């Protein structure tokens, strides 16, 4: 599995502007069960800070930019999102953090399941334990992995 696989959406351009669309099962690997968006996010805000047991998501910057940091228990990756045609697939059991929002940033998230609080892992140590149980043991700082 690639941590934070990039998704490129099609664009149709003409003199009136650009149109981009997304279809579940075609452009993203799952049927889309929920769509939500973040806006009016203060530039110094931090969002995320959790993982999901089952849910997968694709995250887009519809306007502006922000930094997405992903952690699967073995590897950490930072991705800057600023192009509304490019999204990042976040698989289940991946810790995510979002910060460094530009003024006016709008984030859209496509989710594979409806909201379920029981699916959230909000403690990083509990996430590392769950990732380890699923066969992705956490790397130690000496191995270049995320500190535990």
C-alpha positions as CSV (number, residue, x, y, z in Angstrom):
1,X,0.0,0.0,0.0
2,X,1.2,3.5,-0.8
3,X,0.8,5.9,2.0
4,X,-1.4,8.8,0.7
5,X,-1.9,7.7,-2.9
6,X,-2.6,10.7,-5.1
7,X,-5.8,10.7,-7.1
8,X,-6.0,12.8,-10.3
9,X,-9.5,13.8,-11.3
10,X,-10.5,14.7,-14.9
11,X,-11.0,18.3,-15.9
12,X,-13.1,19.7,-18.7
13,X,-12.0,23.2,-19.7
14,X,-13.6,25.7,-22.0
15,X,-13.8,29.6,-22.1
16,X,-16.4,29.5,-19.3
17,X,-14.1,27.8,-16.8
18,X,-13.1,24.4,-15.6
19,X,-15.3,21.5,-14.5
20,X,-14.0,18.6,-12.5
21,X,-16.0,15.6,-11.4
22,X,-15.6,12.5,-9.3
23,X,-17.4,9.2,-9.4
24,X,-17.3,6.6,-6.7
25,X,-16.0,3.2,-7.8
26,X,-14.4,4.9,-10.8
27,X,-12.1,7.8,-9.7
28,X,-12.0,6.6,-6.1
29,X,-11.8,3.0,-5.0
30,X,-15.0,3.0,-2.9
31,X,-18.6,3.9,-3.2
32,X,-19.0,7.4,-1.7
33,X,-21.3,7.2,1.4
34,X,-20.6,10.7,2.8
35,X,-19.2,14.1,1.6
36,X,-18.3,16.9,3.9
37,X,-16.2,20.0,3.7
38,X,-14.3,22.3,6.0
39,X,-14.2,26.1,5.6
40,X,-13.6,29.2,7.6
41,X,-10.7,27.3,9.2
42,X,-8.3,29.7,11.0
43,X,-4.9,29.7,9.5
44,X,-3.3,28.5,12.7
45,X,-5.9,25.7,13.3
46,X,-5.0,22.0,13.4
47,X,-7.6,19.4,12.2
48,X,-7.7,15.7,12.1
49,X,-5.6,14.1,14.9
50,X,-7.2,10.7,14.5
51,X,-7.4,7.5,12.5
52,X,-10.3,5.3,11.4
53,X,-10.7,1.6,11.9
54,X,-12.6,0.9,8.7
55,X,-13.3,4.1,6.9
56,X,-11.3,5.3,3.8
57,X,-11.3,8.9,2.6
58,X,-10.1,11.0,-0.3
59,X,-9.2,14.6,0.7
60,X,-9.1,17.6,-1.6
61,X,-8.2,21.3,-1.3
62,X,-11.0,22.9,-3.3
63,X,-9.7,26.3,-2.7
64,X,-6.4,27.5,-1.0
65,X,-4.0,25.1,0.5
66,X,-3.1,23.1,3.5
67,X,-0.6,20.4,4.7
68,X,-1.8,16.8,5.3
69,X,0.5,14.6,7.4
70,X,-0.2,10.9,7.3
71,X,1.2,8.1,9.5
72,X,0.6,4.4,9.1
73,X,2.6,3.4,12.1
74,X,5.7,2.7,10.1
75,X,6.0,5.7,7.8
76,X,5.1,9.4,8.0
77,X,4.5,11.5,4.9
78,X,3.7,15.2,4.4
79,X,1.6,16.3,1.4
80,X,0.7,19.8,0.5
81,X,-2.7,20.0,-1.2
82,X,-3.5,23.1,-3.4
83,X,-4.9,21.8,-6.7
84,X,-8.7,21.0,-6.6
85,X,-8.2,18.2,-9.2
86,X,-5.8,16.3,-7.0
87,X,-6.9,14.4,-3.9
88,X,-5.1,12.0,-1.5
89,X,-6.5,8.6,-0.7
90,X,-6.3,7.9,3.1
91,X,-6.8,4.2,3.8
92,X,-8.2,2.8,7.1
93,X,-5.8,2.7,10.0
94,X,-3.9,5.8,8.8
95,X,-3.4,8.7,11.3
96,X,-4.1,12.1,9.7
97,X,-3.3,15.6,10.7
98,X,-4.1,18.8,8.8
99,X,-2.6,22.2,9.4
100,X,-1.0,25.3,7.8
101,X,-4.3,26.3,6.2
102,X,-4.2,29.2,3.8
103,X,-6.7,32.0,4.3
104,X,-10.0,30.9,2.7
105,X,-9.0,27.3,2.3
106,X,-11.8,24.9,1.6
107,X,-11.3,21.1,2.2
108,X,-13.6,18.5,0.7
109,X,-13.6,14.9,2.0
110,X,-15.2,11.9,0.3
111,X,-15.8,9.1,2.8
112,X,-16.5,5.4,2.3
113,X,-18.9,5.1,5.3
114,X,-21.5,7.3,7.1
115,X,-20.3,9.0,10.3
116,X,-19.7,6.5,13.2
117,X,-17.9,7.7,16.3
118,X,-17.0,4.1,17.2
119,X,-14.8,4.0,14.0
120,X,-12.5,6.8,15.3
121,X,-9.2,6.2,17.1
122,X,-8.4,9.5,18.7
123,X,-5.4,8.5,20.8
124,X,-2.1,8.0,18.9
125,X,-0.8,5.2,21.2
126,X,-4.1,3.3,20.7
127,X,-3.7,3.9,16.9
128,X,-0.1,2.5,17.0
129,X,-1.4,-0.6,18.9
130,X,-4.2,-1.1,16.3
131,X,-1.8,-0.7,13.4
132,X,0.6,-3.3,15.0
133,X,-2.3,-5.7,15.5
134,X,-3.2,-5.4,11.8
135,X,0.3,-6.4,10.8
136,X,1.9,-3.0,10.5
137,X,4.2,-2.8,13.5
138,X,5.3,0.7,14.4
139,X,8.9,1.6,13.5
140,X,11.2,2.9,16.2
141,X,12.7,6.4,16.0
142,X,16.1,4.7,15.4
143,X,14.6,3.1,12.3
144,X,13.5,6.5,11.0
145,X,9.9,5.9,12.0
146,X,7.5,8.0,14.0
147,X,8.4,8.2,17.7
148,X,6.0,6.3,19.9
